[in-house]
Amino acid sequence: MTTPAPSQSATPRVVHTDQPHLLIADDQADVLEALRLLLKTHGFVVRTVSSPAAVLAALRQADHVYDLLLMDLNYARDTTSGDEGLELVAQVRALDPHLPVVVMTAWSTVTLAVATMREGAGDFVQKPWDNARLLDTVRAQVAAGRRRRRAQRLEADARDVQQRLLAGPLPRVPGFDLAVVSRVAEGLGGDFHHLAPLAAGRLGVAIADVCGKGTPAALLMASVKASLEDLVVADLPPREVCARLARTIAPRLAPDRFVSMTYAVLDPARGTLVYANAGHPAPFLQRADGTVRRMQRGGPVLGVVAEADYEEGVLALGRGDRLVLVTDGITEAGRDGASELGDERLLAGLRELRPLAAAEAAARVLELARTFGGDRLGDDATVVVADVEAAPPR
């Protein structure tokens, strides 16, 4: 086989201090040397290895991260089928799912190329290679890989922020038994909740859902939650909390973004629950006697109308009452193309769960939605349960 020499006509890249690091694997020494010279000339830092085992050993070194793996498909075990290389691609993907992989072989076929891409390779180069095309492929794959790693770091940072915002212990408020369970659909989500003790033995409870999933929704969620917490600390009425939050977040939202929310203040001393619902699935207030009231009064979702006004609802609150708030990941749970869990099924489940403590009831509601959805949830899902335990002070 004739191996091409480095192209004399190609324009050398400007070498930056942050040079891309490449790992090259082939069982032919002359191929490795030709690739090393070509890529080193164009600003890449190159390490060469000659076996699948050496590839895996290099990738397991914790002190080094590669920008790309350029590898042959055929090694000593099998010189024609590419099976050994396909196995290696799968092993590399398991070790580092964000590492770009470009495969090379002199025995290329359409079937082999498709199989390689399915295993996770980013591109396919046939030997003998064209230097200019190979350089273009390597540069494109390195750039794509760095974008993926940046996105991975951003997602990790956002996940850390979200966990610190939502994973803390619930407040202990005398007279209430509180519980929250939540699951995200894509590692990061837009659901959030906030429970806070207020003066005179009252409790503030909020649940909200930022439109969308993933990193954008999680970052917006963090911003909205911070603004909400400031309003709750100010001890404003629910309608005022919604109105001010709508004005605050409207400039931050893209045209296709909005936030649904319910905020309620539970006051056992006065025996009242005051709330405003900003386009959120109406929570349930289950009475001790078994009757149920829905919390639907309020106004539009937050962020669509900056100067929106919100109506407050007032319900009687007594010992033994249970407040249940959910996001639409619960009510809209369902198998693909099938019916959703919906309000009526959820209400039937809540009636069955009424004798349970708040923590177990919240967990069972989430399980109800997951089971109805065929052992999965297609959207972020949150359940908040607040039981009124103490008798109103006299």
C-alpha positions as CSV (number, residue, x, y, z in Angstrom):
1,M,0.0,0.0,0.0
2,T,1.3,3.5,-0.9
3,T,1.0,6.0,1.9
4,P,0.8,9.6,0.9
5,A,3.4,12.1,2.1
6,P,2.4,15.3,3.8
7,S,1.0,17.7,1.2
8,Q,3.4,20.5,0.2
9,S,0.7,22.8,-1.0
10,A,-1.4,22.8,2.2
11,T,-1.2,26.1,4.1
12,P,0.1,25.5,7.7
13,R,-2.2,26.4,10.5
14,V,-1.3,29.1,12.9
15,V,-0.2,27.3,16.1
16,H,-2.0,28.4,19.2
17,T,-1.0,27.7,22.8
18,D,-4.2,25.7,23.2
19,Q,-3.2,23.1,20.6
20,P,-5.5,20.2,19.9
21,H,-4.3,16.9,21.2
22,L,-4.8,13.9,18.9
23,L,-4.5,10.2,19.6
24,I,-3.7,8.1,16.5
25,A,-4.0,4.3,16.4
26,D,-2.8,2.1,13.6
27,D,-0.8,-1.2,13.5
28,Q,1.5,0.0,10.7
29,A,4.5,2.1,11.7
30,D,4.8,3.9,8.4
31,V,1.2,5.0,8.5
32,L,1.6,6.4,12.1
33,E,4.7,8.3,11.1
34,A,3.1,9.8,8.0
35,L,0.1,10.9,10.0
36,R,2.2,12.2,12.8
37,L,4.3,14.4,10.5
38,L,1.3,15.7,8.6
39,L,-0.7,16.6,11.7
40,K,2.2,18.0,13.7
41,T,3.1,20.3,10.7
42,H,-0.4,21.7,10.9
43,G,-0.4,22.5,14.6
44,F,-1.6,19.4,16.3
45,V,0.0,17.6,19.3
46,V,0.1,13.9,18.3
47,R,0.4,10.7,20.3
48,T,0.6,7.4,18.4
49,V,-0.3,3.9,19.5
50,S,-0.4,0.6,17.6
51,S,-3.2,-1.5,19.3
52,P,-6.7,-1.2,20.7
53,A,-5.4,-2.0,24.2
54,A,-3.0,0.9,23.9
55,V,-5.9,3.2,22.9
56,L,-7.9,2.3,25.9
57,A,-4.9,2.6,28.2
58,A,-4.2,6.2,26.9
59,L,-7.8,7.2,27.3
60,R,-7.9,6.0,30.9
61,Q,-5.1,8.3,31.9
62,A,-6.9,10.8,34.1
63,D,-4.3,13.5,33.5
64,H,-4.8,13.8,29.8
65,V,-7.8,14.7,27.6
66,Y,-7.7,14.2,23.8
67,D,-9.5,16.3,21.3
68,L,-9.9,13.5,18.8
69,L,-9.1,9.8,18.2
70,L,-8.0,9.0,14.6
71,M,-8.0,5.2,14.4
72,D,-7.7,2.3,12.0
73,L,-10.4,-0.3,11.9
74,N,-8.2,-3.3,11.3
75,Y,-5.5,-4.6,13.6
76,A,-3.6,-7.9,14.2
77,R,-6.6,-10.0,15.2
78,D,-8.5,-9.4,11.9
79,T,-7.1,-7.7,8.8
80,T,-10.2,-7.3,6.6
81,S,-13.6,-7.2,8.4
82,G,-13.2,-4.1,10.6
83,D,-14.8,-6.0,13.5
84,E,-11.9,-5.3,15.9
85,G,-12.1,-1.6,15.2
86,L,-15.9,-1.5,15.6
87,E,-15.5,-3.1,19.0
88,L,-12.9,-0.4,19.9
89,V,-15.2,2.4,18.8
90,A,-17.9,1.1,21.2
91,Q,-15.4,0.8,24.0
92,V,-14.1,4.3,23.4
93,R,-17.7,5.7,23.4
94,A,-18.2,4.0,26.8
95,L,-15.1,5.6,28.2
96,D,-15.6,9.1,26.7
97,P,-18.9,9.7,25.0
98,H,-17.8,13.3,23.9
99,L,-14.5,12.3,22.2
100,P,-14.7,12.7,18.4
101,V,-13.7,9.5,16.6
102,V,-12.6,9.4,13.0
103,V,-12.0,5.9,11.6
104,M,-9.6,4.9,8.7
105,T,-9.4,1.7,6.7
106,A,-8.2,0.5,3.3
107,W,-11.1,-2.0,3.2
108,S,-13.9,0.5,3.3
109,T,-17.4,-0.4,2.2
110,V,-20.7,1.4,2.5
111,T,-21.9,-1.3,5.0
112,L,-18.8,-0.9,7.1
113,A,-19.0,2.9,7.1
114,V,-22.7,2.8,8.2
115,A,-21.8,0.3,11.0
116,T,-19.0,2.5,12.2
117,M,-21.1,5.6,12.3
118,R,-23.8,3.7,14.2
119,E,-21.2,2.8,16.8
120,G,-20.5,6.4,17.4
121,A,-17.7,7.5,15.0
122,G,-18.0,11.0,13.8
123,D,-16.5,10.5,10.3
124,F,-14.9,7.9,8.0
125,V,-11.7,8.3,5.9
126,Q,-10.6,5.8,3.3
127,K,-6.9,4.8,2.9
128,P,-5.0,6.0,1.0
129,W,-6.1,9.3,2.2
130,D,-6.2,12.8,0.7
131,N,-4.2,15.1,3.0
132,A,-6.4,18.2,2.5
133,R,-9.6,16.2,3.1
134,L,-8.1,14.5,6.1
135,L,-7.1,17.8,7.6
136,D,-10.5,19.3,7.0
137,T,-12.1,16.3,8.7
138,V,-9.9,16.4,11.7
139,R,-10.4,20.2,12.2
140,A,-14.1,19.9,11.9
141,Q,-14.3,17.0,14.3
142,V,-12.0,18.7,16.8
143,A,-14.2,21.9,16.7
144,A,-17.4,19.8,17.2
145,G,-15.9,17.9,20.0
146,R,-14.8,21.1,21.8
147,R,-18.3,22.5,21.4
148,R,-19.7,19.3,23.0
149,R,-17.4,19.5,25.9
150,R,-18.2,23.2,26.5
151,A,-21.9,22.3,26.5
152,Q,-21.2,19.4,28.9
153,R,-19.4,21.8,31.3
154,L,-22.3,24.3,31.0
155,E,-24.8,21.5,31.7
156,A,-22.8,20.3,34.7
157,D,-22.6,23.8,36.1
158,A,-26.4,24.2,35.6
159,R,-27.1,20.9,37.2
160,D,-25.0,21.9,40.2
161,V,-26.9,25.1,40.6
162,Q,-30.2,23.3,40.2
163,Q,-29.3,20.7,42.8
164,R,-28.3,23.4,45.3
165,L,-31.5,25.3,44.7
166,L,-33.9,22.3,45.0
167,A,-32.1,19.6,46.9
168,G,-31.9,21.4,50.3
169,P,-34.0,20.2,53.2
170,L,-37.6,21.4,53.5
171,P,-38.3,24.0,56.1
172,R,-39.8,22.7,59.4
173,V,-43.0,24.7,60.0
174,P,-44.9,23.9,63.1
175,G,-48.4,22.6,62.3
176,F,-47.5,21.3,58.8
177,D,-46.3,18.0,57.4
178,L,-44.5,18.9,54.1
179,A,-43.1,16.8,51.3
180,V,-41.7,17.3,47.8
181,V,-40.7,14.8,45.1
182,S,-39.4,15.7,41.7
183,R,-38.0,14.0,38.6
184,V,-36.4,15.7,35.5
185,A,-36.8,14.3,32.0
186,E,-33.4,15.3,30.6
187,G,-31.0,15.6,33.5
188,L,-32.0,19.3,33.9
189,G,-35.4,20.7,34.1
190,G,-37.6,23.7,34.5
191,D,-39.8,22.7,37.4
192,F,-39.3,24.3,40.8
193,H,-40.9,24.7,44.2
194,H,-40.5,27.0,47.2
195,L,-41.8,26.5,50.7
196,A,-41.2,29.1,53.3
197,P,-42.4,29.8,56.8
198,L,-44.0,33.2,57.2
199,A,-44.9,35.3,60.2
200,A,-47.7,34.3,62.6
201,G,-47.4,30.6,61.9
202,R,-48.3,30.9,58.2
203,L,-46.8,28.9,55.3
204,G,-46.0,30.1,51.8
205,V,-46.1,27.4,49.1
206,A,-45.2,27.9,45.4
207,I,-44.9,25.5,42.5
208,A,-43.8,26.5,39.0
209,D,-42.9,25.2,35.6
210,V,-40.6,27.0,33.1
211,C,-41.6,26.2,29.5
212,G,-39.1,23.8,28.0
213,K,-36.5,21.3,29.3
214,G,-32.7,21.0,29.5
215,T,-30.1,23.6,30.2
216,P,-32.0,26.7,28.9
217,A,-35.0,25.9,31.1
218,A,-32.8,25.1,34.1
219,L,-31.0,28.5,33.8
220,L,-34.2,30.4,33.5
221,M,-35.7,28.5,36.4
222,A,-32.8,29.6,38.7
223,S,-33.4,33.2,37.7
224,V,-37.1,33.1,38.3
225,K,-36.8,31.2,41.6
226,A,-34.4,33.8,42.9
227,S,-36.9,36.6,42.1
228,L,-39.8,34.7,43.6
229,E,-37.9,34.1,46.9
230,D,-37.3,37.8,47.2
231,L,-41.1,38.5,46.8
232,V,-42.0,35.7,49.4
233,V,-39.5,37.2,51.9
234,A,-41.3,40.5,51.5
235,D,-44.5,38.7,52.6
236,L,-46.6,40.0,49.7
237,P,-50.1,38.8,49.0
238,P,-50.3,36.0,46.3
239,R,-51.8,38.2,43.6
240,E,-49.1,40.8,44.2
241,V,-46.4,38.1,44.0
242,C,-47.7,36.9,40.7
243,A,-48.1,40.4,39.3
244,R,-44.6,41.6,40.3
245,L,-42.9,38.4,39.2
246,A,-44.6,38.7,35.8
247,R,-43.2,42.3,35.4
248,T,-39.8,41.2,36.6
249,I,-39.3,38.3,34.3
250,A,-41.0,39.5,31.1
251,P,-37.8,41.2,29.8
252,R,-35.8,38.1,30.4
253,L,-38.0,35.7,28.3
254,A,-37.8,34.9,24.7
255,P,-41.1,35.0,22.8
256,D,-41.6,31.3,23.1
257,R,-40.9,31.1,26.8
258,F,-43.2,31.5,29.8
259,V,-43.6,30.3,33.4
260,S,-46.7,28.8,35.0
261,M,-47.0,29.1,38.8
262,T,-49.3,28.8,41.8
263,Y,-48.5,30.6,45.0
264,A,-50.5,30.1,48.1
265,V,-50.4,31.3,51.7
266,L,-51.8,28.8,54.3
267,D,-52.9,30.5,57.6
268,P,-54.1,27.9,60.2
269,A,-54.7,30.6,62.8
270,R,-57.3,32.4,60.6
271,G,-58.3,29.1,58.9
272,T,-57.7,30.4,55.4
273,L,-55.8,29.5,52.3
274,V,-55.2,32.5,50.0
275,Y,-53.8,31.8,46.5
276,A,-53.3,33.0,42.9
277,N,-52.8,30.7,40.0
278,A,-50.8,31.9,37.0
279,G,-51.8,29.5,34.3
280,H,-50.7,26.4,36.3
281,P,-52.5,23.1,36.6
282,A,-55.0,23.8,39.4
283,P,-53.9,22.4,42.7
284,F,-56.2,20.3,44.9
285,L,-57.3,21.1,48.4
286,Q,-58.5,17.9,50.0
287,R,-60.7,18.4,53.0
288,A,-60.5,16.2,56.1
289,D,-64.2,15.2,55.3
290,G,-63.2,14.0,51.8
291,T,-64.4,16.9,49.7
292,V,-62.0,18.5,47.2
293,R,-61.6,22.1,46.0
294,R,-59.6,23.2,42.9
295,M,-57.5,26.3,43.0
296,Q,-58.2,28.0,39.6
297,R,-58.5,31.7,40.3
298,G,-55.6,33.9,39.1
299,G,-54.6,35.0,35.6
300,P,-52.3,34.2,32.7
301,V,-48.9,32.5,32.7
302,L,-46.0,34.7,33.8
303,G,-44.0,36.6,31.2
304,V,-46.5,36.7,28.4
305,V,-48.3,39.9,29.6
306,A,-45.9,42.0,31.6
307,E,-48.7,44.1,33.2
308,A,-51.1,41.2,33.9
309,D,-53.4,41.4,36.8
310,Y,-54.2,38.4,39.0
311,E,-57.3,37.5,41.0
312,E,-56.9,35.9,44.4
313,G,-58.9,33.0,45.6
314,V,-59.7,32.3,49.3
315,L,-60.6,28.9,50.7
316,A,-61.4,27.8,54.2
317,L,-58.5,25.8,55.8
318,G,-58.8,23.4,58.7
319,R,-57.0,20.7,60.6
320,G,-56.5,17.6,58.5
321,D,-56.7,19.4,55.2
322,R,-54.2,18.4,52.5
323,L,-52.9,20.7,49.7
324,V,-51.5,18.9,46.6
325,L,-49.7,20.8,43.9
326,V,-48.3,19.2,40.7
327,T,-46.7,20.2,37.5
328,D,-48.0,19.1,34.1
329,G,-45.5,16.3,33.9
330,I,-47.8,14.5,36.3
331,T,-51.2,15.3,34.7
332,E,-49.9,14.8,31.1
333,A,-48.1,11.6,31.8
334,G,-49.0,8.9,29.2
335,R,-47.8,6.4,26.7
336,D,-46.9,7.6,23.2
337,G,-50.2,8.3,21.4
338,A,-52.3,7.2,24.3
339,S,-54.5,9.1,26.8
340,E,-52.9,11.2,29.5
341,L,-53.3,10.6,33.3
342,G,-55.4,13.7,33.5
343,D,-57.2,15.4,36.4
344,E,-59.8,12.7,37.1
345,R,-57.4,9.8,37.3
346,L,-55.1,11.9,39.5
347,L,-58.0,12.9,41.8
348,A,-59.0,9.2,42.1
349,G,-55.4,8.4,43.1
350,L,-55.3,11.2,45.6
351,R,-58.5,9.9,47.3
352,E,-56.9,6.4,47.7
353,L,-53.7,8.0,49.1
354,R,-55.4,10.3,51.6
355,P,-54.7,8.1,54.6
356,L,-50.9,8.2,53.9
357,A,-48.4,10.7,55.4
358,A,-47.3,13.5,53.2
359,A,-43.9,12.0,52.1
360,E,-45.4,8.7,51.1
361,A,-48.4,10.3,49.4
362,A,-46.1,12.5,47.3
363,A,-43.9,9.6,46.3
364,R,-46.9,7.5,45.3
365,V,-48.4,10.3,43.1
366,L,-45.1,10.4,41.2
367,E,-45.2,6.6,40.9
368,L,-48.8,6.7,39.7
369,A,-47.8,9.1,36.8
370,R,-44.7,7.1,35.9
371,T,-46.6,3.8,35.8
372,F,-49.4,5.3,33.7
373,G,-46.7,6.6,31.3
374,G,-45.4,3.1,30.7
375,D,-42.5,3.3,33.3
376,R,-41.3,6.6,32.1
377,L,-42.0,10.3,32.3
378,G,-41.9,12.4,29.2
379,D,-41.6,15.8,31.0
380,D,-40.3,17.2,34.2
381,A,-42.6,16.2,37.1
382,T,-42.9,17.6,40.6
383,V,-45.3,16.9,43.5
384,V,-45.7,19.1,46.6
385,V,-47.9,17.9,49.5
386,A,-48.7,20.1,52.5
387,D,-50.8,18.6,55.3
388,V,-52.3,20.8,58.0
389,E,-51.7,19.1,61.3
390,A,-52.1,21.5,64.2
391,A,-55.4,22.9,65.4
392,P,-55.6,26.7,64.9
393,P,-54.3,28.6,68.0
394,R,-57.0,30.1,70.2
